[in-house]
Amino acid sequence: MPGTPPDTQRRPVTGPSAREEVRGARAVPADRSVRTAGVAVPEGAVEVRRSSRRRRTVTAYQESGRTVVLIPAAFSPAEEQRWVAQMVAKLQTREERRRRSLGGDDELMARARALSAAHLDGVPQPAGVRWVDNQNRRWGSCTPADRTIRLSSRLRAMPEYVVDYVLVHELVHLVEPSHDARFWSLVARYPRAERARGFLEGVELGAATSGAPAGTHAEDLVD
């Protein structure tokens, strides 16, 4: 997002449609626990929210350690159970695939060093790079004083080129703390910077209009 770097993202604004969905929210009871790939999801781990504004879409996302599934209000109990199971399975599969691809903190450090060498002449050298779960307003952050970088775990659900963009953004902060012209010229050395900013901007806009937080997210049309 031109002029709006990942570490200055604002919290999405909840709209009227989101409030409507919250009014119809409830947790899946124990006797109707969801099973995906033969594994039962713990009671309370899935919350179903019905909305009269929805006609054909089913959406699911992660929020505060649970899966929220948004469904049309007209769904029958059987349709609800089928779609909840499908969307939970989809999110689990996506998250597992993402975790295997992006790895842990060691892999993130190696990725950052490789990006520095490829696009920034190897000048920024982080002392530490790690995933964090407590960054809900920022995609990434860094501390130039000790050369540490932190990436929001919400990025695990996004394309790798977006993760790389946020890493490059924070790497540049190690040598240029401000968001001046030099900073953005260095960030632009990453070939997919503009596309990644557009992706993150779309995520934030979608979260603001639907009430869903930016992060792990899946959506399907009702068949």
PyMOL commands that place a pseudoatom at each C-alpha (Angstrom):
pseudoatom trace, name=CA, resn=MET, resi=1, chain=A, elem=C, hetatm=0, pos=[0.000, 0.000, 0.000]
pseudoatom trace, name=CA, resn=PRO, resi=2, chain=A, elem=C, hetatm=0, pos=[1.761, 3.172, -1.181]
pseudoatom trace, name=CA, resn=GLY, resi=3, chain=A, elem=C, hetatm=0, pos=[2.513, 5.308, 1.858]
pseudoatom trace, name=CA, resn=THR, resi=4, chain=A, elem=C, hetatm=0, pos=[0.932, 2.750, 4.175]
pseudoatom trace, name=CA, resn=PRO, resi=5, chain=A, elem=C, hetatm=0, pos=[3.507, 0.146, 5.214]
pseudoatom trace, name=CA, resn=PRO, resi=6, chain=A, elem=C, hetatm=0, pos=[2.577, -3.139, 6.899]
pseudoatom trace, name=CA, resn=ASP, resi=7, chain=A, elem=C, hetatm=0, pos=[3.650, -1.999, 10.350]
pseudoatom trace, name=CA, resn=THR, resi=8, chain=A, elem=C, hetatm=0, pos=[1.177, 0.893, 10.401]
pseudoatom trace, name=CA, resn=GLN, resi=9, chain=A, elem=C, hetatm=0, pos=[-2.045, -0.952, 9.518]
pseudoatom trace, name=CA, resn=ARG, resi=10, chain=A, elem=C, hetatm=0, pos=[-5.180, 0.217, 11.317]
pseudoatom trace, name=CA, resn=ARG, resi=11, chain=A, elem=C, hetatm=0, pos=[-7.633, -2.086, 13.055]
pseudoatom trace, name=CA, resn=PRO, resi=12, chain=A, elem=C, hetatm=0, pos=[-10.563, -2.933, 10.737]
pseudoatom trace, name=CA, resn=VAL, resi=13, chain=A, elem=C, hetatm=0, pos=[-13.809, -1.077, 11.441]
pseudoatom trace, name=CA, resn=THR, resi=14, chain=A, elem=C, hetatm=0, pos=[-16.803, -3.262, 12.213]
pseudoatom trace, name=CA, resn=GLY, resi=15, chain=A, elem=C, hetatm=0, pos=[-19.717, -2.498, 9.912]
pseudoatom trace, name=CA, resn=PRO, resi=16, chain=A, elem=C, hetatm=0, pos=[-23.482, -3.021, 10.302]
pseudoatom trace, name=CA, resn=SER, resi=17, chain=A, elem=C, hetatm=0, pos=[-23.405, -6.412, 8.569]
pseudoatom trace, name=CA, resn=ALA, resi=18, chain=A, elem=C, hetatm=0, pos=[-20.839, -7.670, 11.057]
pseudoatom trace, name=CA, resn=ARG, resi=19, chain=A, elem=C, hetatm=0, pos=[-23.027, -6.571, 13.979]
pseudoatom trace, name=CA, resn=GLU, resi=20, chain=A, elem=C, hetatm=0, pos=[-25.952, -8.427, 12.463]
pseudoatom trace, name=CA, resn=GLU, resi=21, chain=A, elem=C, hetatm=0, pos=[-23.921, -11.593, 12.188]
pseudoatom trace, name=CA, resn=VAL, resi=22, chain=A, elem=C, hetatm=0, pos=[-22.727, -11.306, 15.780]
pseudoatom trace, name=CA, resn=ARG, resi=23, chain=A, elem=C, hetatm=0, pos=[-26.333, -11.187, 17.010]
pseudoatom trace, name=CA, resn=GLY, resi=24, chain=A, elem=C, hetatm=0, pos=[-26.880, -14.625, 15.520]
pseudoatom trace, name=CA, resn=ALA, resi=25, chain=A, elem=C, hetatm=0, pos=[-23.653, -16.081, 16.880]
pseudoatom trace, name=CA, resn=ARG, resi=26, chain=A, elem=C, hetatm=0, pos=[-23.452, -19.246, 18.895]
pseudoatom trace, name=CA, resn=ALA, resi=27, chain=A, elem=C, hetatm=0, pos=[-20.944, -21.982, 19.617]
pseudoatom trace, name=CA, resn=VAL, resi=28, chain=A, elem=C, hetatm=0, pos=[-21.404, -25.466, 18.204]
pseudoatom trace, name=CA, resn=PRO, resi=29, chain=A, elem=C, hetatm=0, pos=[-22.686, -27.625, 21.099]
pseudoatom trace, name=CA, resn=ALA, resi=30, chain=A, elem=C, hetatm=0, pos=[-20.868, -30.745, 22.265]
pseudoatom trace, name=CA, resn=ASP, resi=31, chain=A, elem=C, hetatm=0, pos=[-23.377, -33.186, 20.774]
pseudoatom trace, name=CA, resn=ARG, resi=32, chain=A, elem=C, hetatm=0, pos=[-22.831, -31.628, 17.344]
pseudoatom trace, name=CA, resn=SER, resi=33, chain=A, elem=C, hetatm=0, pos=[-19.041, -31.335, 17.424]
pseudoatom trace, name=CA, resn=VAL, resi=34, chain=A, elem=C, hetatm=0, pos=[-17.375, -30.959, 14.046]
pseudoatom trace, name=CA, resn=ARG, resi=35, chain=A, elem=C, hetatm=0, pos=[-15.176, -33.728, 12.720]
pseudoatom trace, name=CA, resn=THR, resi=36, chain=A, elem=C, hetatm=0, pos=[-12.585, -33.168, 10.027]
pseudoatom trace, name=CA, resn=ALA, resi=37, chain=A, elem=C, hetatm=0, pos=[-10.358, -35.964, 8.785]
pseudoatom trace, name=CA, resn=GLY, resi=38, chain=A, elem=C, hetatm=0, pos=[-11.681, -38.046, 11.664]
pseudoatom trace, name=CA, resn=VAL, resi=39, chain=A, elem=C, hetatm=0, pos=[-10.516, -35.557, 14.316]
pseudoatom trace, name=CA, resn=ALA, resi=40, chain=A, elem=C, hetatm=0, pos=[-13.132, -33.850, 16.483]
pseudoatom trace, name=CA, resn=VAL, resi=41, chain=A, elem=C, hetatm=0, pos=[-12.833, -30.095, 16.945]
pseudoatom trace, name=CA, resn=PRO, resi=42, chain=A, elem=C, hetatm=0, pos=[-13.084, -29.247, 20.694]
pseudoatom trace, name=CA, resn=GLU, resi=43, chain=A, elem=C, hetatm=0, pos=[-16.349, -27.841, 22.012]
pseudoatom trace, name=CA, resn=GLY, resi=44, chain=A, elem=C, hetatm=0, pos=[-16.450, -24.061, 21.709]
pseudoatom trace, name=CA, resn=ALA, resi=45, chain=A, elem=C, hetatm=0, pos=[-13.692, -24.028, 19.095]
pseudoatom trace, name=CA, resn=VAL, resi=46, chain=A, elem=C, hetatm=0, pos=[-16.232, -23.299, 16.348]
pseudoatom trace, name=CA, resn=GLU, resi=47, chain=A, elem=C, hetatm=0, pos=[-18.696, -20.424, 16.417]
pseudoatom trace, name=CA, resn=VAL, resi=48, chain=A, elem=C, hetatm=0, pos=[-21.486, -20.211, 13.824]
pseudoatom trace, name=CA, resn=ARG, resi=49, chain=A, elem=C, hetatm=0, pos=[-22.877, -16.806, 12.895]
pseudoatom trace, name=CA, resn=ARG, resi=50, chain=A, elem=C, hetatm=0, pos=[-26.030, -16.555, 10.752]
pseudoatom trace, name=CA, resn=SER, resi=51, chain=A, elem=C, hetatm=0, pos=[-26.855, -13.527, 8.645]
pseudoatom trace, name=CA, resn=SER, resi=52, chain=A, elem=C, hetatm=0, pos=[-30.001, -12.680, 6.684]
pseudoatom trace, name=CA, resn=ARG, resi=53, chain=A, elem=C, hetatm=0, pos=[-27.816, -10.647, 4.324]
pseudoatom trace, name=CA, resn=ARG, resi=54, chain=A, elem=C, hetatm=0, pos=[-26.004, -13.752, 3.118]
pseudoatom trace, name=CA, resn=ARG, resi=55, chain=A, elem=C, hetatm=0, pos=[-27.546, -15.654, 0.233]
pseudoatom trace, name=CA, resn=ARG, resi=56, chain=A, elem=C, hetatm=0, pos=[-24.902, -17.896, -1.314]
pseudoatom trace, name=CA, resn=THR, resi=57, chain=A, elem=C, hetatm=0, pos=[-21.591, -17.416, 0.479]
pseudoatom trace, name=CA, resn=VAL, resi=58, chain=A, elem=C, hetatm=0, pos=[-20.087, -19.230, 3.422]
pseudoatom trace, name=CA, resn=THR, resi=59, chain=A, elem=C, hetatm=0, pos=[-17.041, -17.676, 5.055]
pseudoatom trace, name=CA, resn=ALA, resi=60, chain=A, elem=C, hetatm=0, pos=[-14.720, -18.929, 7.786]
pseudoatom trace, name=CA, resn=TYR, resi=61, chain=A, elem=C, hetatm=0, pos=[-11.802, -17.363, 9.600]
pseudoatom trace, name=CA, resn=GLN, resi=62, chain=A, elem=C, hetatm=0, pos=[-9.737, -17.668, 12.767]
pseudoatom trace, name=CA, resn=GLU, resi=63, chain=A, elem=C, hetatm=0, pos=[-10.492, -15.319, 15.667]
pseudoatom trace, name=CA, resn=SER, resi=64, chain=A, elem=C, hetatm=0, pos=[-9.017, -15.474, 19.177]
pseudoatom trace, name=CA, resn=GLY, resi=65, chain=A, elem=C, hetatm=0, pos=[-8.183, -19.166, 18.970]
pseudoatom trace, name=CA, resn=ARG, resi=66, chain=A, elem=C, hetatm=0, pos=[-11.482, -20.334, 17.507]
pseudoatom trace, name=CA, resn=THR, resi=67, chain=A, elem=C, hetatm=0, pos=[-12.968, -20.779, 14.042]
pseudoatom trace, name=CA, resn=VAL, resi=68, chain=A, elem=C, hetatm=0, pos=[-15.836, -18.461, 13.110]
pseudoatom trace, name=CA, resn=VAL, resi=69, chain=A, elem=C, hetatm=0, pos=[-18.117, -19.633, 10.293]
pseudoatom trace, name=CA, resn=LEU, resi=70, chain=A, elem=C, hetatm=0, pos=[-20.503, -17.144, 8.683]
pseudoatom trace, name=CA, resn=ILE, resi=71, chain=A, elem=C, hetatm=0, pos=[-23.518, -18.754, 6.971]
pseudoatom trace, name=CA, resn=PRO, resi=72, chain=A, elem=C, hetatm=0, pos=[-26.852, -17.641, 5.429]
pseudoatom trace, name=CA, resn=ALA, resi=73, chain=A, elem=C, hetatm=0, pos=[-29.678, -17.439, 7.956]
pseudoatom trace, name=CA, resn=ALA, resi=74, chain=A, elem=C, hetatm=0, pos=[-31.858, -19.680, 5.759]
pseudoatom trace, name=CA, resn=PHE, resi=75, chain=A, elem=C, hetatm=0, pos=[-29.578, -22.725, 6.168]
pseudoatom trace, name=CA, resn=SER, resi=76, chain=A, elem=C, hetatm=0, pos=[-31.149, -25.863, 7.596]
pseudoatom trace, name=CA, resn=PRO, resi=77, chain=A, elem=C, hetatm=0, pos=[-29.357, -27.652, 10.482]
pseudoatom trace, name=CA, resn=ALA, resi=78, chain=A, elem=C, hetatm=0, pos=[-28.081, -30.277, 8.030]
pseudoatom trace, name=CA, resn=GLU, resi=79, chain=A, elem=C, hetatm=0, pos=[-26.707, -27.643, 5.661]
pseudoatom trace, name=CA, resn=GLU, resi=80, chain=A, elem=C, hetatm=0, pos=[-25.074, -25.844, 8.573]
pseudoatom trace, name=CA, resn=GLN, resi=81, chain=A, elem=C, hetatm=0, pos=[-23.354, -28.985, 9.801]
pseudoatom trace, name=CA, resn=ARG, resi=82, chain=A, elem=C, hetatm=0, pos=[-22.115, -29.881, 6.307]
pseudoatom trace, name=CA, resn=TRP, resi=83, chain=A, elem=C, hetatm=0, pos=[-20.721, -26.437, 5.556]
pseudoatom trace, name=CA, resn=VAL, resi=84, chain=A, elem=C, hetatm=0, pos=[-19.169, -25.926, 8.986]
pseudoatom trace, name=CA, resn=ALA, resi=85, chain=A, elem=C, hetatm=0, pos=[-17.303, -29.224, 8.655]
pseudoatom trace, name=CA, resn=GLN, resi=86, chain=A, elem=C, hetatm=0, pos=[-16.169, -28.326, 5.135]
pseudoatom trace, name=CA, resn=MET, resi=87, chain=A, elem=C, hetatm=0, pos=[-14.927, -24.858, 6.052]
pseudoatom trace, name=CA, resn=VAL, resi=88, chain=A, elem=C, hetatm=0, pos=[-13.141, -26.010, 9.207]
pseudoatom trace, name=CA, resn=ALA, resi=89, chain=A, elem=C, hetatm=0, pos=[-11.375, -28.686, 7.184]
pseudoatom trace, name=CA, resn=LYS, resi=90, chain=A, elem=C, hetatm=0, pos=[-10.397, -26.144, 4.537]
pseudoatom trace, name=CA, resn=LEU, resi=91, chain=A, elem=C, hetatm=0, pos=[-8.888, -23.781, 7.093]
pseudoatom trace, name=CA, resn=GLN, resi=92, chain=A, elem=C, hetatm=0, pos=[-6.994, -26.600, 8.781]
pseudoatom trace, name=CA, resn=THR, resi=93, chain=A, elem=C, hetatm=0, pos=[-5.588, -27.830, 5.485]
pseudoatom trace, name=CA, resn=ARG, resi=94, chain=A, elem=C, hetatm=0, pos=[-4.569, -24.335, 4.439]
pseudoatom trace, name=CA, resn=GLU, resi=95, chain=A, elem=C, hetatm=0, pos=[-2.885, -23.628, 7.769]
pseudoatom trace, name=CA, resn=GLU, resi=96, chain=A, elem=C, hetatm=0, pos=[-0.980, -26.919, 7.763]
pseudoatom trace, name=CA, resn=ARG, resi=97, chain=A, elem=C, hetatm=0, pos=[0.202, -26.304, 4.206]
pseudoatom trace, name=CA, resn=ARG, resi=98, chain=A, elem=C, hetatm=0, pos=[1.273, -22.779, 5.063]
pseudoatom trace, name=CA, resn=ARG, resi=99, chain=A, elem=C, hetatm=0, pos=[3.167, -23.858, 8.163]
pseudoatom trace, name=CA, resn=ARG, resi=100, chain=A, elem=C, hetatm=0, pos=[5.057, -26.521, 6.215]
pseudoatom trace, name=CA, resn=SER, resi=101, chain=A, elem=C, hetatm=0, pos=[5.927, -23.983, 3.549]
pseudoatom trace, name=CA, resn=LEU, resi=102, chain=A, elem=C, hetatm=0, pos=[7.020, -21.104, 5.773]
pseudoatom trace, name=CA, resn=GLY, resi=103, chain=A, elem=C, hetatm=0, pos=[8.478, -23.123, 8.636]
pseudoatom trace, name=CA, resn=GLY, resi=104, chain=A, elem=C, hetatm=0, pos=[9.442, -21.762, 12.031]
pseudoatom trace, name=CA, resn=ASP, resi=105, chain=A, elem=C, hetatm=0, pos=[11.687, -18.956, 13.240]
pseudoatom trace, name=CA, resn=ASP, resi=106, chain=A, elem=C, hetatm=0, pos=[14.889, -20.533, 11.896]
pseudoatom trace, name=CA, resn=GLU, resi=107, chain=A, elem=C, hetatm=0, pos=[13.423, -20.797, 8.411]
pseudoatom trace, name=CA, resn=LEU, resi=108, chain=A, elem=C, hetatm=0, pos=[12.151, -17.230, 8.681]
pseudoatom trace, name=CA, resn=MET, resi=109, chain=A, elem=C, hetatm=0, pos=[15.650, -16.007, 9.558]
pseudoatom trace, name=CA, resn=ALA, resi=110, chain=A, elem=C, hetatm=0, pos=[17.128, -17.852, 6.577]
pseudoatom trace, name=CA, resn=ARG, resi=111, chain=A, elem=C, hetatm=0, pos=[14.441, -16.360, 4.352]
pseudoatom trace, name=CA, resn=ALA, resi=112, chain=A, elem=C, hetatm=0, pos=[15.221, -12.847, 5.587]
pseudoatom trace, name=CA, resn=ARG, resi=113, chain=A, elem=C, hetatm=0, pos=[18.942, -13.251, 4.962]
pseudoatom trace, name=CA, resn=ALA, resi=114, chain=A, elem=C, hetatm=0, pos=[18.308, -14.576, 1.468]
pseudoatom trace, name=CA, resn=LEU, resi=115, chain=A, elem=C, hetatm=0, pos=[16.032, -11.611, 0.675]
pseudoatom trace, name=CA, resn=SER, resi=116, chain=A, elem=C, hetatm=0, pos=[18.625, -9.189, 1.995]
pseudoatom trace, name=CA, resn=ALA, resi=117, chain=A, elem=C, hetatm=0, pos=[21.291, -10.704, -0.245]
pseudoatom trace, name=CA, resn=ALA, resi=118, chain=A, elem=C, hetatm=0, pos=[19.027, -10.815, -3.297]
pseudoatom trace, name=CA, resn=HIS, resi=119, chain=A, elem=C, hetatm=0, pos=[17.483, -7.344, -3.129]
pseudoatom trace, name=CA, resn=LEU, resi=120, chain=A, elem=C, hetatm=0, pos=[19.364, -5.198, -0.614]
pseudoatom trace, name=CA, resn=ASP, resi=121, chain=A, elem=C, hetatm=0, pos=[23.011, -6.038, -1.347]
pseudoatom trace, name=CA, resn=GLY, resi=122, chain=A, elem=C, hetatm=0, pos=[23.175, -7.994, 1.894]
pseudoatom trace, name=CA, resn=VAL, resi=123, chain=A, elem=C, hetatm=0, pos=[23.449, -4.776, 3.908]
pseudoatom trace, name=CA, resn=PRO, resi=124, chain=A, elem=C, hetatm=0, pos=[20.663, -5.300, 6.477]
pseudoatom trace, name=CA, resn=GLN, resi=125, chain=A, elem=C, hetatm=0, pos=[21.615, -8.255, 8.658]
pseudoatom trace, name=CA, resn=PRO, resi=126, chain=A, elem=C, hetatm=0, pos=[18.962, -9.097, 11.293]
pseudoatom trace, name=CA, resn=ALA, resi=127, chain=A, elem=C, hetatm=0, pos=[20.033, -10.563, 14.601]
pseudoatom trace, name=CA, resn=GLY, resi=128, chain=A, elem=C, hetatm=0, pos=[16.710, -12.341, 14.987]
pseudoatom trace, name=CA, resn=VAL, resi=129, chain=A, elem=C, hetatm=0, pos=[13.515, -12.929, 13.032]
pseudoatom trace, name=CA, resn=ARG, resi=130, chain=A, elem=C, hetatm=0, pos=[10.490, -14.635, 14.546]
pseudoatom trace, name=CA, resn=TRP, resi=131, chain=A, elem=C, hetatm=0, pos=[6.750, -15.200, 14.282]
pseudoatom trace, name=CA, resn=VAL, resi=132, chain=A, elem=C, hetatm=0, pos=[4.551, -13.557, 16.928]
pseudoatom trace, name=CA, resn=ASP, resi=133, chain=A, elem=C, hetatm=0, pos=[0.875, -14.023, 17.776]
pseudoatom trace, name=CA, resn=ASN, resi=134, chain=A, elem=C, hetatm=0, pos=[0.280, -10.676, 19.498]
pseudoatom trace, name=CA, resn=GLN, resi=135, chain=A, elem=C, hetatm=0, pos=[0.486, -8.305, 16.511]
pseudoatom trace, name=CA, resn=ASN, resi=136, chain=A, elem=C, hetatm=0, pos=[-3.087, -7.618, 15.446]
pseudoatom trace, name=CA, resn=ARG, resi=137, chain=A, elem=C, hetatm=0, pos=[-2.582, -4.081, 14.157]
pseudoatom trace, name=CA, resn=ARG, resi=138, chain=A, elem=C, hetatm=0, pos=[0.691, -4.651, 12.347]
pseudoatom trace, name=CA, resn=TRP, resi=139, chain=A, elem=C, hetatm=0, pos=[1.862, -7.144, 9.751]
pseudoatom trace, name=CA, resn=GLY, resi=140, chain=A, elem=C, hetatm=0, pos=[5.446, -6.746, 10.889]
pseudoatom trace, name=CA, resn=SER, resi=141, chain=A, elem=C, hetatm=0, pos=[7.693, -4.716, 13.159]
pseudoatom trace, name=CA, resn=CYS, resi=142, chain=A, elem=C, hetatm=0, pos=[11.372, -4.288, 13.886]
pseudoatom trace, name=CA, resn=THR, resi=143, chain=A, elem=C, hetatm=0, pos=[13.711, -2.836, 16.498]
pseudoatom trace, name=CA, resn=PRO, resi=144, chain=A, elem=C, hetatm=0, pos=[16.743, -1.299, 14.770]
pseudoatom trace, name=CA, resn=ALA, resi=145, chain=A, elem=C, hetatm=0, pos=[18.609, -0.996, 18.075]
pseudoatom trace, name=CA, resn=ASP, resi=146, chain=A, elem=C, hetatm=0, pos=[18.952, -4.761, 18.475]
pseudoatom trace, name=CA, resn=ARG, resi=147, chain=A, elem=C, hetatm=0, pos=[18.247, -5.663, 14.809]
pseudoatom trace, name=CA, resn=THR, resi=148, chain=A, elem=C, hetatm=0, pos=[15.268, -7.895, 15.562]
pseudoatom trace, name=CA, resn=ILE, resi=149, chain=A, elem=C, hetatm=0, pos=[12.256, -8.413, 13.294]
pseudoatom trace, name=CA, resn=ARG, resi=150, chain=A, elem=C, hetatm=0, pos=[8.836, -9.798, 14.187]
pseudoatom trace, name=CA, resn=LEU, resi=151, chain=A, elem=C, hetatm=0, pos=[6.164, -10.955, 11.741]
pseudoatom trace, name=CA, resn=SER, resi=152, chain=A, elem=C, hetatm=0, pos=[2.514, -11.412, 12.625]
pseudoatom trace, name=CA, resn=SER, resi=153, chain=A, elem=C, hetatm=0, pos=[1.465, -15.055, 12.484]
pseudoatom trace, name=CA, resn=ARG, resi=154, chain=A, elem=C, hetatm=0, pos=[-1.574, -13.865, 10.473]
pseudoatom trace, name=CA, resn=LEU, resi=155, chain=A, elem=C, hetatm=0, pos=[0.780, -13.758, 7.484]
pseudoatom trace, name=CA, resn=ARG, resi=156, chain=A, elem=C, hetatm=0, pos=[1.023, -17.557, 7.522]
pseudoatom trace, name=CA, resn=ALA, resi=157, chain=A, elem=C, hetatm=0, pos=[-2.302, -17.652, 5.708]
pseudoatom trace, name=CA, resn=MET, resi=158, chain=A, elem=C, hetatm=0, pos=[-1.076, -15.417, 2.884]
pseudoatom trace, name=CA, resn=PRO, resi=159, chain=A, elem=C, hetatm=0, pos=[0.958, -15.998, -0.282]
pseudoatom trace, name=CA, resn=GLU, resi=160, chain=A, elem=C, hetatm=0, pos=[4.697, -16.326, 0.167]
pseudoatom trace, name=CA, resn=TYR, resi=161, chain=A, elem=C, hetatm=0, pos=[5.436, -13.243, -1.917]
pseudoatom trace, name=CA, resn=VAL, resi=162, chain=A, elem=C, hetatm=0, pos=[3.405, -11.198, 0.588]
pseudoatom trace, name=CA, resn=VAL, resi=163, chain=A, elem=C, hetatm=0, pos=[5.447, -12.613, 3.484]
pseudoatom trace, name=CA, resn=ASP, resi=164, chain=A, elem=C, hetatm=0, pos=[8.627, -11.790, 1.572]
pseudoatom trace, name=CA, resn=TYR, resi=165, chain=A, elem=C, hetatm=0, pos=[7.439, -8.235, 0.993]
pseudoatom trace, name=CA, resn=VAL, resi=166, chain=A, elem=C, hetatm=0, pos=[6.828, -7.679, 4.714]
pseudoatom trace, name=CA, resn=LEU, resi=167, chain=A, elem=C, hetatm=0, pos=[10.270, -9.132, 5.462]
pseudoatom trace, name=CA, resn=VAL, resi=168, chain=A, elem=C, hetatm=0, pos=[11.889, -6.780, 2.942]
pseudoatom trace, name=CA, resn=HIS, resi=169, chain=A, elem=C, hetatm=0, pos=[9.950, -3.868, 4.423]
pseudoatom trace, name=CA, resn=GLU, resi=170, chain=A, elem=C, hetatm=0, pos=[11.261, -4.622, 7.903]
pseudoatom trace, name=CA, resn=LEU, resi=171, chain=A, elem=C, hetatm=0, pos=[14.791, -5.334, 6.640]
pseudoatom trace, name=CA, resn=VAL, resi=172, chain=A, elem=C, hetatm=0, pos=[14.890, -1.878, 5.085]
pseudoatom trace, name=CA, resn=HIS, resi=173, chain=A, elem=C, hetatm=0, pos=[13.884, -0.404, 8.440]
pseudoatom trace, name=CA, resn=LEU, resi=174, chain=A, elem=C, hetatm=0, pos=[17.137, -1.761, 9.860]
pseudoatom trace, name=CA, resn=VAL, resi=175, chain=A, elem=C, hetatm=0, pos=[19.019, 0.733, 7.692]
pseudoatom trace, name=CA, resn=GLU, resi=176, chain=A, elem=C, hetatm=0, pos=[16.359, 3.432, 7.233]
pseudoatom trace, name=CA, resn=PRO, resi=177, chain=A, elem=C, hetatm=0, pos=[14.002, 3.886, 10.227]
pseudoatom trace, name=CA, resn=SER, resi=178, chain=A, elem=C, hetatm=0, pos=[11.757, 6.518, 8.609]
pseudoatom trace, name=CA, resn=HIS, resi=179, chain=A, elem=C, hetatm=0, pos=[9.370, 6.142, 5.689]
pseudoatom trace, name=CA, resn=ASP, resi=180, chain=A, elem=C, hetatm=0, pos=[11.148, 8.649, 3.486]
pseudoatom trace, name=CA, resn=ALA, resi=181, chain=A, elem=C, hetatm=0, pos=[11.837, 8.501, -0.248]
pseudoatom trace, name=CA, resn=ARG, resi=182, chain=A, elem=C, hetatm=0, pos=[15.014, 6.490, 0.250]
pseudoatom trace, name=CA, resn=PHE, resi=183, chain=A, elem=C, hetatm=0, pos=[13.119, 3.928, 2.312]
pseudoatom trace, name=CA, resn=TRP, resi=184, chain=A, elem=C, hetatm=0, pos=[10.505, 3.326, -0.374]
pseudoatom trace, name=CA, resn=SER, resi=185, chain=A, elem=C, hetatm=0, pos=[13.118, 3.208, -3.132]
pseudoatom trace, name=CA, resn=LEU, resi=186, chain=A, elem=C, hetatm=0, pos=[14.852, 0.389, -1.263]
pseudoatom trace, name=CA, resn=VAL, resi=187, chain=A, elem=C, hetatm=0, pos=[11.577, -1.464, -0.670]
pseudoatom trace, name=CA, resn=ALA, resi=188, chain=A, elem=C, hetatm=0, pos=[10.812, -1.149, -4.395]
pseudoatom trace, name=CA, resn=ARG, resi=189, chain=A, elem=C, hetatm=0, pos=[13.849, -3.282, -5.162]
pseudoatom trace, name=CA, resn=TYR, resi=190, chain=A, elem=C, hetatm=0, pos=[11.663, -6.252, -4.256]
pseudoatom trace, name=CA, resn=PRO, resi=191, chain=A, elem=C, hetatm=0, pos=[9.998, -6.976, -7.646]
pseudoatom trace, name=CA, resn=ARG, resi=192, chain=A, elem=C, hetatm=0, pos=[6.578, -7.874, -6.229]
pseudoatom trace, name=CA, resn=ALA, resi=193, chain=A, elem=C, hetatm=0, pos=[6.344, -5.049, -3.697]
pseudoatom trace, name=CA, resn=GLU, resi=194, chain=A, elem=C, hetatm=0, pos=[3.468, -3.235, -5.421]
pseudoatom trace, name=CA, resn=ARG, resi=195, chain=A, elem=C, hetatm=0, pos=[1.482, -6.421, -5.897]
pseudoatom trace, name=CA, resn=ALA, resi=196, chain=A, elem=C, hetatm=0, pos=[2.004, -7.413, -2.247]
pseudoatom trace, name=CA, resn=ARG, resi=197, chain=A, elem=C, hetatm=0, pos=[0.893, -3.997, -1.001]
pseudoatom trace, name=CA, resn=GLY, resi=198, chain=A, elem=C, hetatm=0, pos=[-2.235, -4.320, -3.117]
pseudoatom trace, name=CA, resn=PHE, resi=199, chain=A, elem=C, hetatm=0, pos=[-2.919, -7.752, -1.652]
pseudoatom trace, name=CA, resn=LEU, resi=200, chain=A, elem=C, hetatm=0, pos=[-2.607, -6.499, 1.932]
pseudoatom trace, name=CA, resn=GLU, resi=201, chain=A, elem=C, hetatm=0, pos=[-4.758, -3.491, 1.133]
pseudoatom trace, name=CA, resn=GLY, resi=202, chain=A, elem=C, hetatm=0, pos=[-7.430, -5.838, -0.206]
pseudoatom trace, name=CA, resn=VAL, resi=203, chain=A, elem=C, hetatm=0, pos=[-7.264, -7.985, 2.926]
pseudoatom trace, name=CA, resn=GLU, resi=204, chain=A, elem=C, hetatm=0, pos=[-7.751, -4.953, 5.143]
pseudoatom trace, name=CA, resn=LEU, resi=205, chain=A, elem=C, hetatm=0, pos=[-10.616, -3.623, 3.025]
pseudoatom trace, name=CA, resn=GLY, resi=206, chain=A, elem=C, hetatm=0, pos=[-12.335, -7.009, 2.999]
pseudoatom trace, name=CA, resn=ALA, resi=207, chain=A, elem=C, hetatm=0, pos=[-11.970, -7.325, 6.761]
pseudoatom trace, name=CA, resn=ALA, resi=208, chain=A, elem=C, hetatm=0, pos=[-13.398, -3.847, 7.318]
pseudoatom trace, name=CA, resn=THR, resi=209, chain=A, elem=C, hetatm=0, pos=[-16.479, -4.458, 5.175]
pseudoatom trace, name=CA, resn=SER, resi=210, chain=A, elem=C, hetatm=0, pos=[-17.258, -8.002, 6.335]
pseudoatom trace, name=CA, resn=GLY, resi=211, chain=A, elem=C, hetatm=0, pos=[-16.351, -7.729, 9.992]
pseudoatom trace, name=CA, resn=ALA, resi=212, chain=A, elem=C, hetatm=0, pos=[-13.816, -10.565, 9.640]
pseudoatom trace, name=CA, resn=PRO, resi=213, chain=A, elem=C, hetatm=0, pos=[-10.327, -9.842, 10.975]
pseudoatom trace, name=CA, resn=ALA, resi=214, chain=A, elem=C, hetatm=0, pos=[-7.413, -9.919, 8.553]
pseudoatom trace, name=CA, resn=GLY, resi=215, chain=A, elem=C, hetatm=0, pos=[-5.789, -13.316, 8.731]
pseudoatom trace, name=CA, resn=THR, resi=216, chain=A, elem=C, hetatm=0, pos=[-6.588, -16.940, 8.024]
pseudoatom trace, name=CA, resn=HIS, resi=217, chain=A, elem=C, hetatm=0, pos=[-9.725, -16.883, 5.922]
pseudoatom trace, name=CA, resn=ALA, resi=218, chain=A, elem=C, hetatm=0, pos=[-11.684, -19.133, 3.563]
pseudoatom trace, name=CA, resn=GLU, resi=219, chain=A, elem=C, hetatm=0, pos=[-14.797, -18.522, 1.521]
pseudoatom trace, name=CA, resn=ASP, resi=220, chain=A, elem=C, hetatm=0, pos=[-17.023, -20.662, -0.703]
pseudoatom trace, name=CA, resn=LEU, resi=221, chain=A, elem=C, hetatm=0, pos=[-20.211, -20.350, -2.700]
pseudoatom trace, name=CA, resn=VAL, resi=222, chain=A, elem=C, hetatm=0, pos=[-23.146, -22.447, -1.608]
pseudoatom trace, name=CA, resn=ASP, resi=223, chain=A, elem=C, hetatm=0, pos=[-23.819, -25.137, -4.200]
for i in range(1, 223): cmd.bond("trace and resi %d" % i, "trace and resi %d" % (i + 1))
show_as sticks, trace
zoom trace
